[in-house]
């Protein structure tokens, strides 16, 4: 018992020794690991500092914590380490105004998993050393100035899932080695100068979900191998040079939500098999050379379709008459079929589309009643384009009230294009209150609209463009048009408007405008690229339209409407209104439209003067008031319109001197034709009496002068004809006398010569060129006479004038 007790302390001591030894070993291992970690981080810090030295930073304060004295590498700006803080695994240097080339030393960060240097000003090519980052999962270099080709070394990045090099200056072909990146899920190469064909090897990217290559110079056909990308959700190859047909294999992409092949050179028909893409929300095939009919199955089977943009092709036939029921009516928002060869009527299923935003069917051959029932109650409708078709108004093309009443319920409407559709009737008297205050574009040109322009048209306070030209409008120009301070283009030409052009009668203050509502999409043509897609489309809850530049959902864009006025401009003050002599409500004038760039009032019956206040339109680029009855002098204030590029004041009754300074110095007499009382150097008319003109400039004097000149010319012609006849008869008598021997021999020779000279002179003065001798003939005749007078034989001369020598001798002897 006592021995056992002695063993226990020894065992305890042994255990304590072993535990202590293990703690010492563990601490030593931890110290060794910590030393190794510090060594690795020290090496990676040296790489980061070398990277900083190779970059061009905007200021010394940029990446200021990247320095030798800072031992906390994982705390460097933009640096992320793994959870054990052993290696740098992430580098986020986006939006830091970095310029210059990417240093090759970046390839030494071998453990890097994510690299983001987007939205900088980086230039030069991508270094091949990027291929050393074999653990890289995401590489984002978008929105820089990177040039050159994509390095083949990127084919080494077998773990890469996201590659974004969009919006750079990259050239050359897309390398086929990218088709070997089997883990790739997103490939963004849009907005570069990439050329050549799409590599068929891209068909190996079976995990790919997003492929964006729009805005390049890619050519050739779309490879059939694209149908292997069964995980693809978004495919955008628009704005390239693709040719051939749309491959039927695209119908294999059953997960596809976005298909954009617009702005290419594709031909053939739209494959009916696209109807198999039942989850498709966005379809754009615009601006190609597609022909044939629109497959109705697409509208029946694609039950969540939101955008169908098939404009600017050669499509024919009717718009599909049937569409899916249920969710389709809650998602379909954009139908864009402009510039095709479509016939028939608008489909009535459009009336069920509660979120309809955009309807554009202009430039087709449709024939239908104005779509009152379709647009009625469409509170989201913003753009309605019907121009260059055949749409008639109600009640036998005589009643426009129902159409505009339906528009009054479209509280979001911004553009109405209904030019050259043939609609007739009168504009509703309360049109200004019926239209949405958000409307900025109204085009009703080349129709049969009659009656006056509604007086309250100025209530549409955000109007920017108004075109009512080539109708049958009458009455005066409403002063309320000048309540539109944002008006830029106003065309009322080719109507029967009368009265005066409204003149300015009040002081106005520029209205405050609310913030912007968007950016105008670029239209390339067009022709210009057309981006007619409204923002904030009602995407289904489980669908996203992903954009290539950021990897985030890319909103469908719309043209920018003018910024809405925050509040109406003050309209009137007490002053003297036109045509009155007592205080009344002030009428605004055309000069109040301070943003006006185009003003066309030509071919009407306007009278009065051109307001001098028009010189305050500093943005005015085109002014046409030709073919009216305007009087008075041309306002000198027009010389202050420095932006003026087109001016036509022709065929009015302007008087006085044409100003030739400032903006008017660039215009010729062609801008002032048909104004007989204008004078000055430009119209080439002296200004002796500028208001009434001199007596010799009068029309009566010119008529009398012209008639007198014509009479004198007629008398002279008769006298000349009679004189020539008498001279020829006299010459014939003289010649007969000479040849009959009534004169002496010496005289006969001289008389013959004189006779020939007179005949030659008469012939040379004939009116028609065919009756006159040529210079060679005249010279030949003179030479013969000279030789005859100098002693040439009688036989030779007689032969030259058409006699035989015997008969001529007989005549001389007689």
MARMAR-178883 format. One line per 8 residues: number of its first residue (from 1); their letters; for each residue x, y, z of C-alpha. Coordinates in steps of 0.2 Angstrom, whole numbers, plus 5000, padded with zeros to 4 digits. Layout:
N
NUM) a) X,Y,Z | ...;
END
This chain:
814
1) xxxxxxxx) 5000,5000,5000 | 5014,5011,5005 | 5023,5007,4988 | 5008,5011,4978 | 5006,5028,4986 | 5025,5031,4982 | 5021,5028,4963 | 5007,5040,4962;
9) xxxxxxxx) 5017,5056,4965 | 5030,5050,4952 | 5016,5047,4939 | 5009,5064,4942 | 5026,5072,4940 | 5028,5062,4924 | 5011,5068,4917 | 5015,5086,4922;
17) xxxxxxxx) 5032,5085,4913 | 5024,5078,4897 | 5010,5091,4897 | 5023,5105,4899 | 5033,5098,4885 | 5018,5097,4874 | 5014,5115,4878 | 5031,5120,4874;
25) xxxxxxxx) 5031,5111,4857 | 5014,5118,4853 | 5020,5135,4857 | 5035,5132,4846 | 5024,5126,4832 | 5013,5141,4833 | 5028,5153,4834 | 5035,5144,4818;
33) xxxxxxxx) 5018,5145,4809 | 5016,5163,4814 | 5034,5167,4808 | 5030,5158,4791 | 5013,5168,4790 | 5022,5184,4793 | 5035,5179,4780 | 5022,5175,4767;
41) xxxxxxxx) 5012,5191,4771 | 5029,5201,4771 | 5032,5194,4753 | 5014,5198,4747 | 5016,5215,4755 | 5032,5218,4745 | 5021,5213,4729 | 5008,5225,4734;
49) xxxxxxxx) 5020,5239,4736 | 5028,5235,4720 | 5010,5235,4712 | 5007,5252,4720 | 5023,5259,4712 | 5019,5253,4695 | 5001,5261,4695 | 4998,5279,4692;
57) xxxxxxxx) 4988,5286,4706 | 4978,5302,4706 | 4986,5309,4722 | 4999,5304,4735 | 4984,5301,4747 | 4978,5287,4736 | 4982,5270,4744 | 4992,5280,4757;
65) xxxxxxxx) 4991,5265,4770 | 5000,5254,4757 | 5018,5258,4765 | 5033,5249,4773 | 5029,5255,4790 | 5011,5247,4790 | 5013,5229,4795 | 4995,5225,4794;
73) xxxxxxxx) 4994,5220,4776 | 4976,5213,4778 | 4971,5231,4783 | 4977,5239,4767 | 4964,5248,4757 | 4955,5236,4746 | 4965,5221,4752 | 4956,5205,4758;
81) xxxxxxxx) 4964,5190,4766 | 4958,5173,4770 | 4951,5169,4787 | 4967,5163,4794 | 4975,5179,4788 | 4989,5170,4779 | 4987,5176,4761 | 4980,5190,4751;
89) xxxxxxxx) 4965,5183,4742 | 4955,5198,4736 | 4960,5215,4728 | 4946,5228,4726 | 4953,5244,4717 | 4938,5250,4708 | 4933,5268,4706 | 4950,5275,4712;
97) xxxxxxxx) 4955,5285,4696 | 4970,5274,4693 | 4978,5276,4677 | 4993,5269,4668 | 4996,5250,4664 | 4993,5235,4675 | 5010,5230,4681 | 5016,5212,4678;
105) xxxxxxxx) 5020,5210,4696 | 5002,5207,4700 | 5004,5189,4694 | 5014,5186,4710 | 4999,5186,4720 | 4997,5168,4717 | 4983,5165,4730 | 4972,5179,4723;
113) xxxxxxxx) 4954,5174,4721 | 4946,5190,4716 | 4953,5205,4707 | 4942,5221,4703 | 4950,5236,4695 | 4934,5242,4686 | 4929,5260,4683 | 4947,5268,4682;
121) xxxxxxxx) 4957,5275,4668 | 4969,5260,4666 | 4977,5259,4649 | 4989,5247,4639 | 4986,5229,4637 | 4982,5215,4650 | 4998,5208,4656 | 5001,5189,4652;
129) xxxxxxxx) 5006,5187,4670 | 4987,5187,4675 | 4988,5169,4669 | 4998,5165,4684 | 4983,5168,4695 | 4977,5151,4694 | 4966,5152,4709 | 4956,5167,4702;
137) xxxxxxxx) 4937,5165,4702 | 4932,5183,4697 | 4942,5195,4686 | 4933,5212,4683 | 4943,5225,4673 | 4927,5234,4665 | 4926,5252,4661 | 4944,5257,4658;
145) xxxxxxxx) 4955,5260,4642 | 4963,5244,4641 | 4968,5240,4623 | 4976,5226,4613 | 4970,5208,4612 | 4964,5196,4626 | 4980,5187,4632 | 4979,5168,4628;
153) xxxxxxxx) 4986,5166,4646 | 4969,5169,4653 | 4965,5151,4647 | 4975,5145,4662 | 4962,5152,4674 | 4952,5136,4676 | 4943,5141,4692 | 4937,5157,4684;
161) xxxxxxxx) 4918,5160,4686 | 4916,5178,4682 | 4926,5187,4668 | 4921,5205,4664 | 4932,5216,4652 | 4917,5226,4645 | 4918,5244,4640 | 4937,5245,4635;
169) xxxxxxxx) 4946,5247,4619 | 4950,5228,4617 | 4953,5222,4599 | 4957,5206,4590 | 4946,5191,4590 | 4939,5183,4606 | 4951,5169,4610 | 4945,5151,4608;
177) xxxxxxxx) 4954,5146,4624 | 4941,5155,4634 | 4930,5140,4629 | 4941,5129,4640 | 4935,5139,4656 | 4923,5126,4661 | 4918,5134,4678 | 4914,5151,4669;
185) xxxxxxxx) 4896,5157,4673 | 4897,5175,4667 | 4906,5182,4652 | 4905,5201,4649 | 4915,5207,4633 | 4903,5221,4627 | 4907,5238,4621 | 4925,5235,4614;
193) xxxxxxxx) 4932,5233,4596 | 4932,5214,4596 | 4931,5207,4579 | 4931,5190,4570 | 4918,5176,4573 | 4911,5169,4589 | 4922,5154,4593 | 4913,5138,4592;
201) xxxxxxxx) 4922,5132,4608 | 4911,5144,4618 | 4898,5130,4616 | 4908,5120,4629 | 4904,5133,4643 | 4889,5123,4649 | 4888,5132,4666 | 4887,5149,4657;
209) xxxxxxxx) 4872,5159,4663 | 4876,5177,4656 | 4885,5180,4639 | 4886,5199,4634 | 4896,5203,4618 | 4886,5218,4612 | 4893,5233,4604 | 4908,5225,4595;
217) xxxxxxxx) 4913,5221,4577 | 4910,5203,4578 | 4905,5195,4561 | 4900,5179,4554 | 4886,5168,4558 | 4880,5164,4576 | 4887,5146,4579 | 4875,5132,4581;
225) xxxxxxxx) 4886,5127,4596 | 4877,5141,4606 | 4863,5129,4608 | 4874,5119,4620 | 4873,5133,4633 | 4858,5125,4642 | 4861,5135,4658 | 4861,5152,4649;
233) xxxxxxxx) 4849,5165,4655 | 4854,5181,4646 | 4861,5182,4629 | 4865,5199,4621 | 4875,5199,4604 | 4867,5215,4598 | 4876,5229,4589 | 4888,5219,4579;
241) xxxxxxxx) 4890,5213,4561 | 4883,5196,4563 | 4876,5188,4547 | 4866,5172,4542 | 4851,5166,4550 | 4845,5165,4568 | 4850,5147,4572 | 4836,5135,4577;
249) xxxxxxxx) 4847,5128,4591 | 4844,5144,4601 | 4827,5136,4606 | 4837,5123,4616 | 4841,5137,4629 | 4826,5134,4639 | 4832,5144,4654 | 4834,5160,4643;
257) xxxxxxxx) 4826,5176,4650 | 4834,5189,4638 | 4838,5187,4620 | 4845,5202,4611 | 4851,5200,4593 | 4846,5217,4587 | 4857,5229,4576 | 4865,5216,4566;
265) xxxxxxxx) 4864,5210,4548 | 4854,5194,4551 | 4842,5187,4537 | 4829,5174,4535 | 4814,5172,4546 | 4811,5172,4564 | 4812,5154,4570 | 4795,5148,4576;
273) xxxxxxxx) 4805,5137,4588 | 4808,5152,4599 | 4791,5149,4606 | 4800,5135,4616 | 4808,5148,4626 | 4793,5149,4638 | 4803,5158,4651 | 4808,5172,4640;
281) xxxxxxxx) 4804,5190,4645 | 4815,5201,4633 | 4816,5198,4615 | 4824,5210,4603 | 4828,5207,4585 | 4827,5225,4579 | 4837,5233,4564 | 4841,5217,4554;
289) xxxxxxxx) 4835,5210,4538 | 4822,5198,4544 | 4808,5194,4533 | 4792,5183,4533 | 4778,5184,4546 | 4779,5185,4565 | 4776,5168,4573 | 4760,5169,4583;
297) xxxxxxxx) 4767,5154,4594 | 4779,5166,4602 | 4765,5176,4609 | 4755,5161,4614 | 4768,5151,4623 | 4780,5164,4630 | 4768,5168,4645 | 4779,5180,4654;
305) xxxxxxxx) 4785,5190,4638 | 4787,5208,4643 | 4797,5216,4628 | 4795,5211,4609 | 4806,5223,4599 | 4805,5217,4581 | 4806,5235,4573 | 4816,5240,4557;
313) xxxxxxxx) 4816,5223,4547 | 4806,5217,4532 | 4793,5208,4541 | 4776,5206,4533 | 4759,5199,4536 | 4748,5203,4551 | 4752,5206,4569 | 4748,5190,4578;
321) xxxxxxxx) 4730,5190,4582 | 4731,5179,4598 | 4741,5180,4613 | 4743,5170,4630 | 4730,5173,4643 | 4734,5174,4662 | 4751,5181,4667 | 4755,5187,4649;
329) xxxxxxxx) 4743,5202,4651 | 4752,5207,4667 | 4769,5207,4660 | 4768,5212,4642 | 4774,5230,4641 | 4783,5234,4625 | 4778,5231,4607 | 4790,5238,4595;
337) xxxxxxxx) 4786,5234,4576 | 4791,5251,4568 | 4797,5251,4550 | 4791,5234,4543 | 4778,5229,4530 | 4765,5224,4541 | 4746,5225,4536 | 4730,5222,4544;
345) xxxxxxxx) 4724,5230,4561 | 4731,5231,4579 | 4728,5215,4589 | 4714,5218,4601 | 4723,5208,4615 | 4733,5223,4618 | 4718,5230,4627 | 4721,5217,4640;
353) xxxxxxxx) 4739,5222,4644 | 4737,5232,4659 | 4756,5237,4660 | 4758,5243,4642 | 4771,5256,4641 | 4777,5257,4623 | 4767,5254,4607 | 4776,5258,4591;
361) xxxxxxxx) 4770,5253,4574 | 4774,5268,4564 | 4780,5266,4546 | 4770,5251,4541 | 4754,5248,4531 | 4741,5245,4545 | 4723,5251,4542 | 4712,5253,4557;
369) xxxxxxxx) 4702,5265,4568 | 4712,5275,4581 | 4716,5263,4595 | 4704,5271,4607 | 4699,5255,4616 | 4718,5249,4617 | 4725,5264,4625 | 4710,5267,4637;
377) xxxxxxxx) 4714,5266,4655 | 4733,5262,4651 | 4740,5273,4666 | 4758,5266,4662 | 4758,5270,4644 | 4772,5283,4640 | 4775,5281,4621 | 4762,5279,4607;
385) xxxxxxxx) 4769,5279,4589 | 4756,5277,4575 | 4764,5288,4561 | 4764,5283,4543 | 4750,5271,4543 | 4731,5273,4540 | 4721,5276,4556 | 4705,5285,4555;
393) xxxxxxxx) 4695,5294,4568 | 4678,5290,4574 | 4661,5293,4566 | 4668,5292,4548 | 4684,5300,4552 | 4676,5316,4559 | 4677,5314,4578 | 4693,5315,4587;
401) xxxxxxxx) 4685,5317,4604 | 4685,5299,4609 | 4703,5296,4605 | 4709,5311,4615 | 4697,5306,4629 | 4706,5289,4630 | 4723,5298,4630 | 4717,5309,4645;
409) xxxxxxxx) 4717,5293,4656 | 4735,5289,4651 | 4742,5299,4665 | 4760,5294,4661 | 4760,5298,4642 | 4775,5307,4636 | 4775,5305,4617 | 4761,5304,4604;
417) xxxxxxxx) 4767,5301,4586 | 4752,5301,4574 | 4758,5310,4559 | 4752,5305,4541 | 4739,5293,4547 | 4724,5302,4538 | 4714,5306,4553 | 4701,5320,4552;
425) xxxxxxxx) 4690,5330,4564 | 4693,5345,4576 | 4705,5345,4591 | 4694,5345,4607 | 4693,5363,4614 | 4699,5357,4630 | 4714,5347,4623 | 4726,5356,4635;
433) xxxxxxxx) 4717,5350,4650 | 4715,5332,4643 | 4733,5329,4640 | 4745,5323,4653 | 4756,5337,4660 | 4771,5325,4658 | 4769,5325,4639 | 4783,5332,4630;
441) xxxxxxxx) 4781,5326,4612 | 4765,5329,4601 | 4766,5326,4582 | 4750,5326,4572 | 4757,5333,4555 | 4750,5328,4538 | 4732,5324,4543 | 4715,5332,4539;
449) xxxxxxxx) 4713,5340,4556 | 4703,5356,4555 | 4697,5370,4566 | 4707,5381,4578 | 4721,5376,4589 | 4714,5374,4607 | 4717,5390,4617 | 4722,5380,4633;
457) xxxxxxxx) 4736,5370,4624 | 4748,5379,4635 | 4742,5369,4650 | 4754,5355,4644 | 4768,5363,4653 | 4782,5351,4649 | 4779,5351,4630 | 4796,5351,4620;
465) xxxxxxxx) 4791,5347,4603 | 4774,5351,4594 | 4771,5348,4576 | 4754,5352,4569 | 4759,5356,4551 | 4751,5351,4535 | 4733,5351,4542 | 4718,5362,4539;
473) xxxxxxxx) 4719,5372,4555 | 4713,5390,4555 | 4711,5404,4567 | 4725,5412,4577 | 4740,5406,4585 | 4735,5404,4604 | 4746,5415,4615 | 4746,5400,4628;
481) xxxxxxxx) 4758,5391,4617 | 4771,5404,4624 | 4767,5397,4641 | 4778,5382,4637 | 4795,5388,4643 | 4803,5371,4638 | 4797,5371,4620 | 4811,5368,4608;
489) xxxxxxxx) 4802,5364,4591 | 4786,5371,4585 | 4779,5368,4568 | 4762,5375,4562 | 4766,5377,4544 | 4755,5373,4529 | 4738,5377,4538 | 4726,5392,4536;
497) xxxxxxxx) 4731,5401,4552 | 4728,5420,4552 | 4732,5434,4564 | 4748,5440,4571 | 4763,5431,4579 | 4761,5433,4598 | 4774,5446,4604 | 4781,5447,4621;
505) xxxxxxxx) 4772,5457,4634 | 4779,5452,4651 | 4794,5448,4661 | 4796,5430,4665 | 4807,5420,4676 | 4815,5403,4671 | 4805,5389,4680 | 4813,5378,4692;
513) xxxxxxxx) 4815,5360,4686 | 4814,5344,4695 | 4829,5331,4695 | 4832,5321,4679 | 4822,5306,4675 | 4834,5297,4664 | 4847,5298,4650 | 4843,5299,4632;
521) xxxxxxxx) 4848,5283,4623 | 4859,5283,4608 | 4851,5281,4592 | 4863,5275,4578 | 4857,5275,4561 | 4849,5277,4558 | 4852,5274,4555 | 4856,5277,4573;
529) xxxxxxxx) 4854,5263,4586 | 4837,5264,4594 | 4834,5260,4612 | 4815,5261,4614 | 4813,5252,4631 | 4805,5260,4646 | 4814,5260,4662 | 4807,5250,4677;
537) xxxxxxxx) 4799,5236,4667 | 4788,5226,4678 | 4800,5210,4679 | 4792,5194,4686 | 4798,5191,4704 | 4809,5176,4699 | 4817,5185,4683 | 4831,5197,4681;
545) xxxxxxxx) 4838,5205,4666 | 4857,5206,4670 | 4868,5218,4663 | 4886,5215,4657 | 4895,5230,4663 | 4892,5228,4682 | 4885,5210,4684 | 4870,5218,4691;
553) xxxxxxxx) 4853,5219,4683 | 4854,5230,4668 | 4838,5241,4667 | 4829,5242,4650 | 4832,5260,4645 | 4821,5273,4638 | 4824,5289,4629 | 4826,5304,4640;
561) xxxxxxxx) 4810,5315,4642 | 4813,5333,4647 | 4814,5336,4665 | 4797,5340,4672 | 4793,5357,4678 | 4792,5358,4697 | 4778,5371,4696 | 4770,5381,4682;
569) xxxxxxxx) 4778,5397,4677 | 4768,5413,4681 | 4758,5416,4666 | 4751,5434,4666 | 4752,5451,4674 | 4742,5467,4671 | 4748,5475,4655 | 4742,5480,4638;
577) xxxxxxxx) 4737,5465,4628 | 4739,5464,4609 | 4724,5473,4600 | 4718,5482,4616 | 4720,5499,4624 | 4716,5495,4642 | 4724,5485,4655 | 4720,5467,4654;
585) xxxxxxxx) 4728,5450,4657 | 4745,5450,4649 | 4748,5438,4634 | 4764,5429,4633 | 4774,5430,4617 | 4784,5418,4606 | 4800,5425,4613 | 4795,5418,4630;
593) xxxxxxxx) 4799,5401,4623 | 4818,5403,4627 | 4823,5385,4623 | 4815,5386,4606 | 4827,5379,4592 | 4815,5377,4578 | 4800,5388,4573 | 4791,5385,4557;
601) xxxxxxxx) 4775,5395,4553 | 4777,5395,4535 | 4763,5394,4522 | 4749,5401,4532 | 4740,5418,4531 | 4749,5427,4546 | 4749,5446,4546 | 4757,5459,4556;
609) xxxxxxxx) 4775,5461,4560 | 4789,5449,4565 | 4791,5453,4584 | 4807,5461,4588 | 4808,5451,4604 | 4811,5436,4594 | 4829,5441,4594 | 4829,5435,4612;
617) xxxxxxxx) 4828,5417,4607 | 4847,5413,4609 | 4845,5394,4605 | 4835,5397,4589 | 4843,5387,4575 | 4829,5387,4561 | 4816,5401,4558 | 4804,5399,4543;
625) xxxxxxxx) 4789,5412,4541 | 4789,5411,4522 | 4773,5412,4512 | 4763,5423,4524 | 4758,5441,4523 | 4770,5448,4536 | 4774,5467,4535 | 4786,5479,4542;
633) xxxxxxxx) 4805,5479,4544 | 4815,5464,4547 | 4820,5465,4566 | 4838,5470,4569 | 4837,5459,4585 | 4838,5444,4574 | 4856,5447,4572 | 4858,5442,4590;
641) xxxxxxxx) 4852,5424,4586 | 4869,5417,4585 | 4864,5399,4584 | 4853,5403,4568 | 4858,5391,4554 | 4842,5391,4543 | 4832,5407,4539 | 4817,5409,4527;
649) xxxxxxxx) 4807,5425,4526 | 4803,5424,4508 | 4786,5429,4500 | 4780,5441,4513 | 4779,5460,4512 | 4794,5465,4522 | 4801,5482,4519 | 4817,5492,4523;
657) xxxxxxxx) 4835,5487,4523 | 4840,5469,4526 | 4852,5468,4541 | 4868,5461,4536 | 4878,5460,4553 | 4879,5447,4566 | 4869,5431,4563 | 4861,5437,4547;
665) xxxxxxxx) 4878,5440,4539 | 4878,5421,4534 | 4862,5422,4524 | 4860,5426,4505 | 4846,5433,4495 | 4838,5416,4494 | 4831,5419,4512 | 4822,5435,4507;
673) xxxxxxxx) 4814,5431,4490 | 4797,5438,4485 | 4799,5454,4497 | 4799,5467,4483 | 4800,5481,4496 | 4816,5475,4504 | 4832,5483,4499 | 4851,5482,4503;
681) xxxxxxxx) 4866,5473,4497 | 4859,5456,4501 | 4844,5458,4489 | 4854,5468,4476 | 4842,5482,4477 | 4847,5500,4481 | 4839,5509,4495 | 4834,5526,4488;
689) xxxxxxxx) 4817,5526,4495 | 4817,5510,4506 | 4798,5511,4511 | 4790,5514,4494 | 4804,5509,4482 | 4809,5520,4467 | 4798,5523,4451 | 4809,5511,4441;
697) xxxxxxxx) 4807,5497,4454 | 4788,5497,4453 | 4779,5482,4445 | 4769,5494,4433 | 4785,5501,4426 | 4793,5484,4423 | 4777,5478,4414 | 4777,5494,4403;
705) xxxxxxxx) 4795,5492,4399 | 4794,5473,4395 | 4779,5476,4383 | 4787,5491,4374 | 4803,5481,4372 | 4794,5466,4365 | 4785,5478,4352 | 4801,5486,4347;
713) xxxxxxxx) 4809,5470,4344 | 4794,5464,4334 | 4795,5479,4323 | 4814,5478,4320 | 4812,5460,4315 | 4799,5464,4302 | 4810,5479,4295 | 4826,5468,4295;
721) xxxxxxxx) 4817,5454,4285 | 4810,5467,4272 | 4827,5475,4271 | 4836,5459,4268 | 4823,5454,4255 | 4825,5470,4245 | 4844,5470,4246 | 4844,5452,4239;
729) xxxxxxxx) 4832,5458,4225 | 4843,5473,4221 | 4859,5462,4221 | 4850,5450,4209 | 4846,5464,4197 | 4864,5471,4198 | 4871,5453,4194 | 4859,5451,4180;
737) xxxxxxxx) 4864,5468,4173 | 4883,5464,4174 | 4881,5447,4166 | 4871,5455,4152 | 4885,5466,4148 | 4877,5483,4152 | 4893,5489,4160 | 4911,5489,4153;
745) xxxxxxxx) 4923,5475,4155 | 4934,5482,4169 | 4918,5487,4178 | 4910,5470,4176 | 4925,5462,4186 | 4923,5474,4201 | 4904,5473,4201 | 4905,5454,4202;
753) xxxxxxxx) 4917,5456,4217 | 4906,5469,4225 | 4890,5458,4223 | 4899,5443,4230 | 4905,5453,4245 | 4888,5460,4249 | 4880,5442,4247 | 4893,5435,4259;
761) xxxxxxxx) 4889,5449,4272 | 4871,5446,4272 | 4874,5427,4274 | 4885,5430,4289 | 4872,5440,4298 | 4858,5427,4297 | 4849,5423,4314 | 4850,5404,4314;
769) xxxxxxxx) 4868,5397,4314 | 4863,5384,4301 | 4860,5398,4288 | 4877,5406,4292 | 4893,5401,4283 | 4907,5394,4293 | 4923,5404,4296 | 4932,5392,4284;
777) xxxxxxxx) 4919,5395,4270 | 4920,5414,4272 | 4939,5414,4271 | 4938,5402,4256 | 4926,5414,4247 | 4937,5429,4250 | 4952,5420,4244 | 4944,5416,4228;
785) xxxxxxxx) 4939,5434,4225 | 4956,5440,4229 | 4964,5428,4216 | 4951,5433,4203 | 4954,5451,4206 | 4973,5447,4205 | 4971,5439,4187 | 4965,5422,4190;
793) xxxxxxxx) 4958,5414,4174 | 4940,5416,4171 | 4937,5398,4169 | 4943,5395,4187 | 4933,5408,4195 | 4917,5404,4185 | 4919,5386,4191 | 4921,5392,4209;
801) xxxxxxxx) 4904,5401,4209 | 4894,5388,4199 | 4895,5393,4181 | 4904,5384,4166 | 4918,5393,4159 | 4909,5394,4142 | 4893,5402,4148 | 4903,5414,4159;
809) xxxxxx) 4913,5420,4144 | 4897,5422,4134 | 4889,5432,4148 | 4905,5444,4149 | 4905,5445,4130 | 4887,5450,4129;
END
